[in-house]
Amino acid sequence: MGIGATAGVAAVGGIALNANASSEGGDATTDSGLVFDPTAYTEKTKTVTDTDGDDHEVTYRFWQAITYVAKPVDETYQCLNVSVPVEIDGTAIDASDAPILFANSVGGYMPSSVADATEVGGGGMSMGGGAGAPSGAPTSSASALPNANGNTNATGGAMNTNQLLALAAGYVVVEPGARGRTLKNSAGEYYGTAPAAIVDLKAAVRYVRSNKGRIPGDVDRIVSAGTSAGGALSALLGASGDSKLYDTYLAELGAADASDAIFATGAWCPITDLEHADGAYEWNWGTNALSSGKQVDQTVSKALQSQFAEYQAGLRLRGLNGFGTLTARNYDAYLLKQYMEPSATAYLAALSDADRETYLAKNTFLTWSGGKATFTWADFLTHVGARKKDAPAFDAFDLSAGENNEFGAGTTLSRHFTAYGAKNDTTGLSSKRVASDIPAKLDLMNPMYHLVEKVNGKRSKHWWIRLGTKDSDTSHTVSANLAAAAKGLGDDVNHLYYWDEGHGANTDPGDFITWIAEVTGYKGPKTKAK
């Protein structure tokens, strides 16, 4: 993404700074107590380096730690920051009608706070569990969230880069915090488990939309972004806009009386469709050994693969580009044709002749002919190597996975959320059944429910989905199903895989910023006299 100036018009991220652009104003309608104060900002200056390596000086207004609900459970997490550019490379701009990048920093379904952030991109996961991180549950770090089951749902570098580039392109950036699964009050009750995170993010969207005309930016052009569990929540925001399923939860928080629908969705390596993720994982990675060299229990793996086959058949999804109905029998061929081989081809084509020759010599499973890469699914799995998680990957028999904690409730740290996990529990639970409240919570947490079972007409119609080919945090079918479901409904889907990249990768952030302008129809911020 280059940033330069031609014919008196600056361009940031491919977005023109148009002195002749115009916009329409509007009166804000807000709930009492949830009124954004346009004057309560601090002005800051940030140097942003674009994807061409050029530096740009951005002056922006920064609103910090705004509580977005009238009856917060924990204001440390239920608050948001707003950043609005007012000057880019010496040119004063007006971002009043700019797209709004709504970027969450959730990872591993852990709590995420922006309360202490002092600049754009400064928020992130909490460094603990609030009133007390649960015994046996992970504490968070800036890069990874390991648990006993080998789950490392890192946030990677996607979000901070997106936020900075968006600011330099003249967009408004909103960074919401959200409760997460490890938060526990003095009574020992977990108050951030499902569906707290998605309810909080919806409440934050409602706050922004209710303050139309007060918060700069076009509230009808909100684009969410998130990575890993944050990618799952971003996709869920896009799929479930204005769904009545969340109304009771939102009312309990005193959320603004406004829409929580968003315009477009950016999701990087989304860890979602959790109730079917164990089967999908074994279909994808069942033959791959763990990093220790140990094979997972193949009886468990094959049982879960059978579950995936049944689930996939029931979806009746058609692959992109006329592939046909996706099944467990043909999904490997689909992933190769639609994603893996094009990803390898793009990677190899971008190398110099010498570097390409070196890469091919080290990776003889690849055939390079006519400017295209081809290989088999078995060789691809061998190339990826060790799987990251044991079996089951998400609903662990010993309740050790972070996702077990995500479905904890009351004073119970972790619970099973699949019948198979509960039936094979190894912790000595008296009941081998899934709790009665789990099915409804799964619907609240799964974008596929809103795209397949109860198709939501208020969903996002634009989808940007990315992940690395070497990412074994979940099955490659998870994001591919998400893309196929959205595309099957007629939505605009931009989905690709980064070759040889792992979890949390974001190798084309400049393209994402340009995509936002394209799908929103944004021509660039108005310039104005200083």
N, C-alpha and C positions, 0 to 999 in steps of 0.2 A: 504494500500500500504506500504509494508515494504521496507526498504532500508538497505542493508547489503553488505557484501563482501564474496565471496567464490572462492577458487582456484585462488586467485590473480586477480579476475575480480570484480570490484565494480558493484553494481546494484542500480540504482536510478529509483524508480517508475516502477520497473519491466524491465528497460532498461539497458542492460549491457554496461559497459564502456570498450570497446573492444580495446586492444592495437594492434591487428593485422588487424583491419578494414582498408579499403582503400577507397578513393574517387577520382572522376574525377573533375578536374578544368574546367573553361570555361571563355572565354572573355566576359565582360559585354558590352552590347549595350545600351546606354543611350541617352536621349534627352539633348540637350544643356540646362544648367541651372538646370537640375534635376539629377545631379550626386552625389551619396552618397560618402561622405568622410570617408574612413575607419579609418582615424587617429583621427577624431574629437570626441573622447569618453572620458568619465571619468570612472575610474575603481572603483567599489564598492564591498562591501561584505555584504551578506544578510544571516541571519539564517532562514532556511525554515523548518517548522515542517511538517512531512509527516502525512498520515492518521493513522499511527500506534502510533503517538505521539513522534516519534524520530526526533531529530534536525539534520540538515545538513548545513554545512557552504558552501555557494556558492559565489565564486568571479566571477563577471561578468563585462562586458564592457557596458556602458550605453550612448547611443546617444540621445540627448534631442531636442525636438521641431524642427524637420526637416520638412520644408514646402514641401508638396508632389505634388503641381501643380505649373506651371509656372506663371499663372495669378490668384492668390488667391483672393477670395472675402473677406475673413477674416482669416488671418494667425493664429489667436488665436485658431481657431478650425480646420483649414485645415493643420494640422501638425501631425507628428507621432513620437513616441519614439521607439527605438530598444534596446533590452537587449540580450546580448550574453554571456553565461557562458563560462568561461575559466578555472575554477578550481572547483571541487566538492569534498568536504571532503579531501582536500589536494592532490587530483589527478588532474594534469593538463590535460585538454581535448581540443579537436578541434571540434567545432560544425559546421564546414563549410558545412557539408552535412546533418545537422539535419532538422527535420520537423520545420516549422514555424507556431507558434500559433499566429493567427491574431485576437486579442481580443478587441472588441469594448466595450465601457462602456455606451452606449446610454440607456436611460430609458425614457419612456413616449414620445418618439420622440422629446425630449428636446436636446439642444446643449450639446456637450461633448467635453471637451478640455483636452489635456495632456501637454499643454505648460508649466505649472508650476510644473509638477510632477518632483520630484528629485530622484525617484527610480522606479523600476519595480512595477507595480500595484498601482502607485500613482495617476493616472489620474482618471477622472470621469466627471459627469455632471457639467455644469457650475452652479454657485450659483446665477444665475440671467439671464436676457435676453439680454446680450450683450449691444448694444447701448441704450437699454431700453426695459425692459420686458413689454409686452402689458398689458394695463389695462384690468383687468378681467381674465387674464391668470395666471396660477400658476407660482411661482418661484420654483426652484428645491431644493431638499435636498439630503443628502447622502443616504437616505433610501426609500423615498416615494415621489410621485408626485400627490398629491390630486387635484381634480378639482371639480367643482360644481356638476358634475354628479356622483360622488362617485368613480371615476377612480383613482386607486393607483398603477400605473405601476412602482413598485419598481425594482431596479436592484438586490436586494438581495445580497447574499454572493458568488454567483457562480463565477464571473469573477476573482476577486482578488485571490481566492484560486486556480483556474485553472492556472493563470499566474505564481504564485509562484511554484506550483508543476511542471509545464512544465519547468521552468528554472532549477529546481533541477534535472530534468530528462535529462538535456542536450539539451533541445530544445531552439531554438531562439524564442523570444517573441517580436512581433510587436504590439504596442498599438496605434491605430489611433484615432484622434479626428474627429468630424464631426459637421457640422452646424445642428441646430435644430429649431423647430417651433416658438420659442419665440424671435428669433433675429430680431432686427428692426434697420434700419439705421436712420440717422438724418432727412431724408425726410419722416419718418414714414412708410417705406416700409419693409415688412417682407421678409427676404432673406434666411430663413432657412426652409421654408415649403416644402412640397413635390414637386419634388423628391430630394431635396438637400442632405439629409443624405445618401441615397444609392449612389448617384452620387459621393459624397465625398469618401465613402468607396471604391467604384470601382477605383477611382483615386489613392487612397492609395495603393491598390493591384497592380495597373499598375506601380506605382513608385517602389515598391519592386521588381516586376518581371523585370522591365527595368534595374535594378541594379544587375542583376545576376553576381555573382563573386565579387561584391563589398560588398553588404550586406551578411554576413555569413548566411548559411542555404540553404536548397533546395527550390528554388522558385517554383518548380513543385509539392511541397508537402506542400502547404499552407492550414491550417485548421482554419476556422473562428469560432468564439465563441461569443455569446451575450445572454443577458437575457431580457425578456419582449419585449419592442419595439426593443431593441438590438438583441433579439432572432429572431424577425421578419426580421430584416435587415440582420442577419447572414444567415437565410434561403433564403432570396432574393438574396444575393450574390451567394449562392450555386446554386440556380435555374436559374439565369439569366446570367451566365458567358458569356462574349463576345457578348451579345445581342446588335444588331444594334440600338435598341430603345434609347439607352443612348448616342450614339455617339455625337450628337449635343451638349448636355450638357457637356460632357467631353472635347470636343474641345474648348468650351467657357472658360473652366478653364485652358486650356493648359496642360491637363493630358498627361502623358508619352504615347508614341506610343508603347504599349505593351498589352498583354492579361490581362483581369481582371477575368479570370476563376480561381476558387479555386479547390483544390483537395477534401476536405471534409468539412462538416458543423456540427457545434455544436450549437444547439438552445434550450434554456431553456425558457419554458412558452411563446412561441412566440405570440405576439399580432398582428395578421395578418389577411389576407382575410377580410379586413375592410368593404368592400361594402356588404358582406354577414354576417358579425359578429353579427348584431342586431338580425336577424332571428335565427342564431345558438344559441345565448345567451338565447333567450326565449324558444327555444326547450329544452335547458338544464336546465335552472333555472327559467322558467316561473312560477312554483308553489311555489317557495321559496319566503318568505317575505324578505323585507329589514331589516337591523339591528334594525330599529325603531319599527318593528313589522307590518309595513304597507305593504299591498299588492300593487304591481304595477297595473296600468290600464290593466285589463284582456282583454279588447277589443283590445288594442294595442298589448298586448302580443300574443294573438291568431292570429292576422293579420300577425305578424312577423313570428310566427311559420309556417304559411302557406307558406310564402315566402321561408323559409328554406327547407320545404318539396319539393318544386318545384326545388330549386337550387340543393339539394342533389340528386334528381332523375336525373337531367341533367348531373351531374358529371360522373355517371356510374362507380364509383370506387368500386373495390372489396376489402373486408377486408383482413387482414393478416391471414395466416394459413388456407386458404381455406374457409373463412367464407361465401363468396358470395357477391353479390351486396349490397352496403350500402344504406339504405333508412331511412327516418324519422321514419318509422314504426319499424325497427329492430335495429336502432343504439344503443338503450339502452341495448339490449341483447348483442350486439357486444362489447360495452365498458365494460360491466360486465365481459364477458368471456375473452376478450383479455387483458384487463388492470386492472380493479378494483379488481376483485377477486384474480388474481395472485399477485397484489401489497399487498393486505391484507394478503395473505398467506405467502409471503416472510417476511413481517413485524412480523407476529405472530410466524412464525417458528424460527425467530432469537431471540425471547424472552426466558427467563428462564421459566420453568414450572410455577413457582409462579407468575411471572409477566404476563404471558399469561392468567393465571386463573383470575388475577385481572382485566386485560383489558377486557376479555370476560364478566366478571360479570358487568362491567360498560357499556358494549356495547352489549346488549342482542339481537340486531338485527342480529348479526353475528352468523352463525352456523359453528362450527369448528369440522370437522369430517374427519378422515382418513388423517390428516395433510393438509387439505384444508379448506379455508374459502369460504362460500357462503352467499349470501344475495340478496335482491331484489333491483331494481333500486329505487323504492319509498323510501325504508328504507335508501338507500345510500344518497339520496337527503336530507332526514330528518337529517341524521348524519352530513352532511356538514353544514347545518343550513342556516344562512342568506346569501342572495345574496349580492354581493358588489355594483351592479349598478342598477340604475333605468331603465325604458324602454322609449325610445330606449337606449341601453347601450353605443352606439358609435356615431351615428349621432343624437344627442339630438335635440328635437324640438326647444329648446331655444338656441341652438348653444353653450352650456356650456361645452361640452366634449372636452378633449384635442385633440381628433381626428378631431373635427371640425376646431380647430386651425391648425392642420397639413395640412389641405387643404385650408387654407387661402391664399390670394394672393394680391400682391401690398400693398395697405394700408388697406385692409380688413382683420380684425383679424381672423374671422372664417367663414366657408361656409359649406353648406350641400353637402354631396357627395352621397346620395341615393335619389331616386325619392320619397320614402315614407317620408323621413325626410323633404325634401323640401316642399312636398304637405301639411304637417301638421305643418309647421313652426309657432312658436308662437311669433316671434320677430317683426312681422310687415313688413317683406320683401315684396317688390312690386311684385317680381317674385317668383312663387312657383315651379320653375324649377331648375334643376341642371345646373350649368354653363357649357358652351360648352367644356371647357378644362379639366373638371373633368374626363371623361371616360379614356382618354389617361393617365392621372396621376395615376389613379387607377391601370392600367396595369403595370405602372412603379413601383408601390409599392407592388404588390401582387405576391408572389412566385407561387401561384396556376395558375396564367396566364401562366407562363413559364413551368409548369409541366403538364397542362391539355389542355389549349386552343392552345397555340403555343409552342409545346414541344421543348425544347432547348437541342440540342445534346452536347453543351459544359458545361452542368450543372455538379455540383458535383455528384459523384456516391456513396458517403458514407455519411450517415446521423446519427447523434446522437441527439435524441430529448428527452427532459425530462420536467416534470412538476409535481406539487403536486396534489393529489386527492381533496384537500380542496381549490384549487385555483379557485375562481370564478371571476377572472379578465376577462376571456373570456370563451367561451364554450369549453368543452373537445373535441368536434368534430373538432375543428380547427386544433390542432396538429395531431389528428388521421387521418384527411383527408390529411394533408401534408404527413404523413408517408405512407398512402395508395397510394397516387399518386406517390411518389418516388418508392415505392416497385413495383407498377404496371408497372413501366418503367424498372424494372430489377435492380434497385439500391440496395445497401446494406443499410438496415435500422435497427438501434438499438434504439428502442423506448420503454420507460416504464414510469410509474407514481410512484411517491413517496407517500406511504400511509400516510394519515393524515398531509401532508405537504402543506403549502400555497404557495403564489406567490414568485418566486425567489429562491426556494429551490434548493440545489445541494448536495445531500447526498452521492454521489458516485464519487467524483472528481478523486480519484486514478484510478478508472476504466476507466474514460475518458482519462487520460494520457496513460494508457496501450493500450486503443483502438486506439489511434493515432499511436502508434508504430506498432500495428497489421495491420492496414489498409494501412499504408505507407510503410510497410516492413522494418522499421528502426531497426537496430540491436544494436544501441547505439553509443555514440560519441567515436571517436578515442582518446586514451590517448597519451600523448606526454611528453617528458622530459621537466622539468622546465628550 
